[in-house]
């Protein structure tokens, strides 16, 4: 048999920014593939909704209400976690603006979430994985949600570009440090996905038209497109992938 198993049955997965959009889709897809979930978000209503959907799939789910840029709170949460096989570092944001008009406050908030919090969560998650008894060499996986704009530039996105290029560099450095411990680290680089955040941007019809024109396949990605890629990277099916990225962009970066 040549086809590797995409199941993550009985593994424990943590997803940040799991209340909406890509994070929600990833959490539910991992549960569909057999994982038990730990989900983190800033909105309790969203967490309860996602948790209920996961429990209907007969999987366990614990949720934590937290702003991931609050290191003290995040450390407390991770101190309560004893088992972690999969980490999906998803929480992120964007503040589109022309370069010379970017306010320092907005720049700092994007960097704090997209870079600093991503680093903190990856480091705390790695430490749990390193502490766990892994005599059977169980495959562990860290997946950083990056962007096609971690590969190429775009107008009005210089701060976002900066942070996502940083996520790509972090992914490669982590992968080399953690490989000897059988912890794989990869990224997923989506194009525009019709999440609640992107739908706000798409209210500008000219902007939406320009996005579609930049995607050779002529369509934006779905949340399922990204969640499926995450399940692949979380599973043993990708056991020879580390320090790499899956670019789910409909051909945007091929030009």
QUISUL-V516698 format. One record per backbone hydrogen bond with DSSP energy under -0.5 kcal/mol. NH is the residue of the N-H (numbers start at 1). CO is the residue of the C=O. If there is no record, write none. Layout:
nh->NH co->CO
nh->NH co->CO
This chain:
nh->4 co->2
nh->8 co->33
nh->10 co->34
nh->11 co->8
nh->13 co->11
nh->13 co->36
nh->14 co->86
nh->15 co->38
nh->16 co->88
nh->17 co->40
nh->18 co->40
nh->20 co->17
nh->23 co->20
nh->24 co->20
nh->25 co->21
nh->26 co->22
nh->27 co->23
nh->28 co->24
nh->29 co->25
nh->30 co->26
nh->31 co->27
nh->32 co->28
nh->33 co->29
nh->34 co->31
nh->35 co->30
nh->36 co->11
nh->37 co->60
nh->38 co->13
nh->39 co->62
nh->40 co->15
nh->41 co->64
nh->44 co->42
nh->47 co->43
nh->48 co->44
nh->49 co->45
nh->50 co->46
nh->51 co->47
nh->52 co->48
nh->53 co->49
nh->54 co->50
nh->55 co->51
nh->56 co->52
nh->57 co->53
nh->57 co->54
nh->58 co->55
nh->59 co->54
nh->62 co->37
nh->64 co->39
nh->66 co->41
nh->66 co->64
nh->68 co->66
nh->70 co->67
nh->71 co->69
nh->74 co->70
nh->75 co->71
nh->76 co->72
nh->77 co->73
nh->78 co->74
nh->79 co->75
nh->80 co->76
nh->80 co->77
nh->81 co->78
nh->82 co->80
nh->85 co->12
nh->86 co->12
nh->87 co->141
nh->88 co->14
nh->89 co->87
nh->89 co->143
nh->90 co->88
nh->97 co->156
nh->101 co->98
nh->102 co->98
nh->102 co->99
nh->107 co->103
nh->108 co->104
nh->109 co->105
nh->110 co->106
nh->111 co->107
nh->112 co->108
nh->113 co->109
nh->114 co->110
nh->115 co->111
nh->116 co->111
nh->117 co->112
nh->118 co->113
nh->119 co->115
nh->120 co->116
nh->121 co->117
nh->122 co->118
nh->123 co->119
nh->124 co->120
nh->125 co->121
nh->126 co->122
nh->127 co->123
nh->128 co->124
nh->129 co->125
nh->130 co->126
nh->131 co->127
nh->132 co->128
nh->134 co->132
nh->137 co->134
nh->140 co->182
nh->141 co->85
nh->142 co->184
nh->143 co->87
nh->144 co->142
nh->144 co->186
nh->145 co->89
nh->145 co->143
nh->146 co->144
nh->146 co->188
nh->148 co->190
nh->150 co->147
nh->151 co->148
nh->152 co->148
nh->157 co->154
nh->161 co->157
nh->162 co->158
nh->163 co->159
nh->164 co->160
nh->165 co->161
nh->166 co->162
nh->167 co->163
nh->168 co->164
nh->169 co->165
nh->170 co->166
nh->171 co->167
nh->172 co->168
nh->173 co->169
nh->174 co->170
nh->175 co->171
nh->176 co->172
nh->177 co->173
nh->178 co->174
nh->179 co->175
nh->181 co->178
nh->182 co->179
nh->183 co->178
nh->184 co->140
nh->184 co->182
nh->186 co->142
nh->187 co->244
nh->188 co->144
nh->189 co->246
nh->190 co->188
nh->191 co->248
nh->194 co->221
nh->195 co->193
nh->199 co->195
nh->200 co->196
nh->201 co->197
nh->202 co->198
nh->203 co->200
nh->204 co->201
nh->205 co->203
nh->208 co->204
nh->209 co->205
nh->210 co->206
nh->211 co->207
nh->212 co->208
nh->213 co->209
nh->214 co->210
nh->214 co->211
nh->215 co->211
nh->215 co->212
nh->216 co->214
nh->217 co->250
nh->218 co->215
nh->221 co->192
nh->226 co->222
nh->227 co->223
nh->228 co->224
nh->229 co->225
nh->230 co->226
nh->231 co->227
nh->232 co->228
nh->233 co->229
nh->234 co->230
nh->235 co->231
nh->236 co->7
nh->237 co->5
nh->238 co->232
nh->238 co->235
nh->239 co->236
nh->241 co->238
nh->242 co->240
nh->243 co->185
nh->246 co->187
nh->247 co->245
nh->248 co->189
nh->248 co->246
nh->249 co->247
nh->252 co->249
nh->254 co->251
nh->255 co->251
nh->255 co->252
